[in-house]
């Protein structure tokens, strides 16, 4: 068994202000997306995106935060927030959902692209390949916070998390950082290159992101402890796996559509 490296979740304090590791990971993820997308704009001469790049980023950032919070409320703790509606805006207490954030970003991006006459699926393909960087950093933030830990296990690299009781558990946050972060990033960069080489229609990289993330998240959920107030549906299916299965199905349909769009063109 390995010792859990208890790291202060607060990186820096200046008077009443505190910089948390988790917040820093969000900032680094946003910065990575900004610079990677800007590099694609210059590398591939995406003229229609250049003049609206900063404004689109702001819309996506707001959509991510709002969608992540609303998604957590609806998908993970609706009954509680129905009784305590004022707590919905108390984001300092924690509670964000990746699936909700994804919906928020897609809706916000679609709205902005339609408003400015941009091809939404083309823009989505550009942005989506950068998302795993932020996902991986976010999972490292979860590990530092000692949250979203894994199920009880006896593997040699198990850890006892302060909030997880006395039994050793999978460091599932690190599994997710490797799968949803590093591996997914490599896969999507490869798929983006294949798209340009094979002439796949716009939306194909977004579709593959939905499929690959859904599969990798569902696998990682086998090691992650289910939410205590939700448990497992039918004794084996977590809420994350249920939501990810919807992603896989939607991604498969979108990929078929993108191939049809290429053929029609």
C-alpha positions as CSV (number, residue, x, y, z in Angstrom):
1,X,0.0,0.0,0.0
2,X,1.2,3.5,-0.8
3,X,0.9,6.5,1.5
4,X,-1.5,9.2,0.3
5,X,0.6,12.4,-0.1
6,X,-1.5,14.8,1.9
7,X,-1.1,18.1,0.1
8,X,-2.7,21.3,1.3
9,X,-5.5,22.0,-1.1
10,X,-4.7,25.7,-0.8
11,X,-1.6,26.5,-2.8
12,X,-1.2,30.1,-1.7
13,X,-2.9,32.5,0.8
14,X,-2.7,36.2,0.6
15,X,-4.8,37.7,3.4
16,X,-8.4,36.6,3.0
17,X,-7.7,35.3,-0.6
18,X,-6.7,31.7,-1.2
19,X,-5.5,30.1,-4.4
20,X,-6.5,26.4,-4.5
21,X,-4.7,23.7,-6.4
22,X,-8.1,22.7,-8.0
23,X,-8.7,26.2,-9.2
24,X,-5.2,26.5,-10.6
25,X,-5.9,23.3,-12.6
26,X,-8.9,24.9,-14.1
27,X,-6.9,28.0,-15.1
28,X,-4.1,25.9,-16.6
29,X,-6.7,23.9,-18.6
30,X,-8.3,27.0,-20.0
31,X,-4.9,28.4,-20.9
32,X,-3.9,25.2,-22.6
33,X,-7.1,25.3,-24.7
34,X,-6.5,28.9,-25.5
35,X,-3.0,28.4,-26.8
36,X,-3.6,25.1,-28.6
37,X,-6.7,26.4,-30.4
38,X,-4.8,29.6,-31.3
39,X,-2.0,27.5,-32.7
40,X,-4.5,25.6,-34.9
41,X,-5.9,28.9,-36.2
42,X,-2.4,30.0,-37.3
43,X,-1.3,26.6,-38.5
44,X,-4.4,25.9,-40.6
45,X,-5.2,29.5,-41.5
46,X,-8.8,29.4,-40.0
47,X,-9.7,32.9,-41.0
48,X,-13.3,32.8,-39.9
49,X,-12.4,31.9,-36.3
50,X,-9.6,34.4,-35.7
51,X,-11.7,37.6,-35.3
52,X,-14.1,36.1,-32.8
53,X,-11.7,33.8,-31.0
54,X,-11.5,35.7,-27.7
55,X,-15.3,36.3,-27.5
56,X,-16.0,32.7,-28.3
57,X,-13.6,31.6,-25.5
58,X,-15.5,33.7,-23.0
59,X,-18.8,32.3,-24.0
60,X,-17.5,28.7,-23.7
61,X,-15.9,29.5,-20.3
62,X,-19.2,30.8,-18.9
63,X,-21.2,28.0,-20.5
64,X,-18.8,25.4,-18.9
65,X,-19.2,26.7,-15.4
66,X,-22.9,27.2,-15.6
67,X,-23.5,23.9,-17.3
68,X,-21.2,22.0,-14.9
69,X,-23.1,23.4,-11.9
70,X,-26.6,22.8,-13.4
71,X,-25.6,19.3,-14.5
72,X,-24.5,18.4,-10.9
73,X,-27.8,19.7,-9.6
74,X,-29.9,17.8,-12.1
75,X,-27.8,14.6,-12.5
76,X,-26.4,14.0,-9.0
77,X,-28.4,15.7,-6.2
78,X,-31.7,17.1,-7.6
79,X,-33.8,16.1,-4.5
80,X,-31.4,18.0,-2.2
81,X,-31.4,21.2,-4.3
82,X,-35.1,21.0,-4.8
83,X,-35.4,21.4,-1.0
84,X,-32.5,24.0,-0.8
85,X,-32.7,26.0,-4.0
86,X,-30.5,28.8,-2.7
87,X,-27.6,26.3,-2.4
88,X,-27.6,26.0,-6.2
89,X,-25.5,29.2,-6.5
90,X,-23.2,28.2,-3.6
91,X,-20.5,26.8,-5.9
92,X,-17.9,27.2,-3.1
93,X,-19.4,24.2,-1.5
94,X,-18.4,22.1,-4.5
95,X,-20.4,20.1,-7.0
96,X,-19.6,20.2,-10.7
97,X,-20.6,17.7,-13.4
98,X,-18.4,17.0,-16.5
99,X,-21.5,15.8,-18.4
100,X,-23.3,19.0,-17.5
101,X,-20.3,21.1,-18.4
102,X,-20.1,19.4,-21.8
103,X,-23.8,20.1,-22.5
104,X,-23.3,23.7,-21.4
105,X,-20.3,24.2,-23.8
106,X,-22.1,22.5,-26.7
107,X,-25.2,24.7,-26.2
108,X,-23.2,27.9,-25.7
109,X,-20.9,27.1,-28.7
110,X,-23.9,26.3,-30.9
111,X,-25.6,29.6,-29.9
112,X,-22.5,31.7,-30.6
113,X,-21.7,30.0,-33.9
114,X,-25.2,30.5,-35.2
115,X,-25.2,34.1,-34.1
116,X,-21.9,34.7,-36.0
117,X,-22.6,32.4,-39.0
118,X,-19.8,29.9,-38.1
119,X,-19.9,26.2,-38.9
120,X,-20.5,24.8,-35.4
121,X,-19.2,21.3,-36.1
122,X,-16.0,22.6,-37.7
123,X,-15.4,24.8,-34.6
124,X,-16.2,21.9,-32.3
125,X,-13.6,19.7,-34.0
126,X,-11.0,22.4,-33.4
127,X,-11.7,22.9,-29.7
128,X,-12.6,19.3,-28.6
129,X,-9.1,17.9,-29.2
130,X,-7.8,20.2,-26.5
131,X,-10.3,19.3,-23.8
132,X,-8.4,16.3,-22.5
133,X,-5.6,18.6,-21.2
134,X,-8.1,20.3,-18.9
135,X,-9.7,16.9,-17.9
136,X,-6.4,15.4,-16.9
137,X,-5.4,18.5,-14.9
138,X,-8.8,18.5,-13.2
139,X,-8.4,14.9,-12.1
140,X,-5.1,15.7,-10.6
141,X,-6.8,18.5,-8.7
142,X,-9.4,15.9,-7.5
143,X,-6.5,13.8,-6.2
144,X,-4.9,16.7,-4.3
145,X,-8.3,17.4,-2.7
146,X,-8.6,13.8,-1.7
147,X,-12.1,13.6,-3.4
148,X,-13.7,11.3,-6.0
149,X,-11.5,8.5,-4.7
150,X,-11.8,4.8,-5.7
151,X,-13.3,1.7,-4.4
152,X,-11.8,-0.4,-1.6
153,X,-9.0,-2.7,-2.9
154,X,-5.9,-4.6,-1.9
155,X,-3.7,-3.7,-4.9
156,X,-0.2,-2.7,-4.0
157,X,-0.7,0.9,-5.0
158,X,-3.9,1.4,-3.0
159,X,-4.1,4.5,-0.7
160,X,-6.0,5.4,2.4
161,X,-7.7,8.7,1.6
162,X,-8.5,11.0,4.6
163,X,-12.2,11.3,3.6
164,X,-12.6,7.7,2.5
165,X,-12.4,5.9,5.8
166,X,-9.7,3.5,7.1
167,X,-9.6,1.1,4.2
168,X,-7.2,1.4,1.2
169,X,-8.8,2.5,-2.1
170,X,-7.9,2.8,-5.8
171,X,-6.4,6.2,-6.6
172,X,-9.0,6.4,-9.4
173,X,-8.4,10.1,-9.9
174,X,-5.0,9.2,-11.3
175,X,-6.4,6.5,-13.5
176,X,-8.8,9.1,-14.9
177,X,-6.0,11.6,-15.4
178,X,-4.1,9.0,-17.5
179,X,-7.2,7.8,-19.4
180,X,-9.3,10.9,-19.9
181,X,-6.3,13.2,-20.0
182,X,-3.2,11.8,-21.6
183,X,-4.6,8.8,-23.6
184,X,-7.7,10.7,-24.9
185,X,-5.5,13.7,-25.9
186,X,-3.2,11.4,-28.0
187,X,-6.2,9.6,-29.6
188,X,-7.9,12.9,-30.6
189,X,-4.8,14.4,-32.0
190,X,-4.4,11.3,-34.1
191,X,-8.1,11.4,-35.1
192,X,-7.8,15.1,-36.1
193,X,-4.9,14.2,-38.4
194,X,-6.9,11.3,-39.9
195,X,-9.8,13.7,-40.5
196,X,-7.6,16.0,-42.6
197,X,-6.0,13.0,-44.4
198,X,-9.2,11.1,-45.2
199,X,-11.5,14.1,-45.6
200,X,-13.9,13.2,-42.9
201,X,-16.8,15.6,-42.5
202,X,-16.9,18.3,-39.8
203,X,-18.1,16.9,-36.5
204,X,-16.1,13.6,-36.8
205,X,-13.5,14.6,-34.1
206,X,-16.3,15.7,-31.8
207,X,-18.1,12.4,-32.4
208,X,-15.0,10.4,-31.6
209,X,-14.4,12.5,-28.5
210,X,-17.9,11.6,-27.3
211,X,-17.3,7.9,-28.0
212,X,-13.8,7.6,-26.6
213,X,-14.5,9.6,-23.5
214,X,-17.7,7.6,-22.8
215,X,-15.7,4.4,-23.1
216,X,-12.8,5.5,-21.0
217,X,-15.0,7.1,-18.3
218,X,-17.1,4.0,-18.1
219,X,-14.0,1.9,-17.6
220,X,-12.6,4.2,-15.0
221,X,-15.9,4.1,-13.1
222,X,-15.3,0.4,-12.4
223,X,-12.6,1.6,-10.0
224,X,-14.2,4.8,-8.7
225,X,-16.4,4.7,-5.6
226,X,-20.0,5.6,-6.5
227,X,-21.6,8.7,-5.0
228,X,-22.7,7.6,-1.5
229,X,-26.2,9.2,-1.9
230,X,-26.7,7.5,-5.3
231,X,-25.0,4.2,-5.2
232,X,-25.1,1.8,-8.2
233,X,-28.2,1.4,-10.4
234,X,-29.3,-2.2,-10.5
235,X,-26.3,-3.0,-8.4
236,X,-23.7,-2.5,-11.1
237,X,-24.2,0.8,-13.1
238,X,-23.0,4.1,-11.8
239,X,-24.5,7.5,-12.7
240,X,-21.3,8.4,-14.6
241,X,-21.6,5.2,-16.7
242,X,-25.2,5.9,-17.4
243,X,-24.5,9.4,-18.7
244,X,-21.4,8.2,-20.6
245,X,-23.5,5.5,-22.4
246,X,-25.6,8.4,-23.8
247,X,-22.4,10.1,-25.0
248,X,-21.3,6.9,-26.7
249,X,-24.6,6.5,-28.5
250,X,-24.8,10.2,-29.5
251,X,-21.2,10.1,-30.7
252,X,-21.7,7.1,-32.9
253,X,-24.7,8.7,-34.5
254,X,-22.8,12.0,-35.1
255,X,-19.8,10.1,-36.6
256,X,-22.2,8.4,-39.1
257,X,-23.7,11.8,-39.9
258,X,-20.2,13.3,-40.4
259,X,-19.4,10.6,-42.9
260,X,-22.7,11.1,-44.7
261,X,-21.9,14.8,-44.9
262,X,-18.6,14.1,-46.5
263,X,-20.1,11.8,-49.0
264,X,-22.8,14.4,-49.9
265,X,-20.1,17.0,-50.3
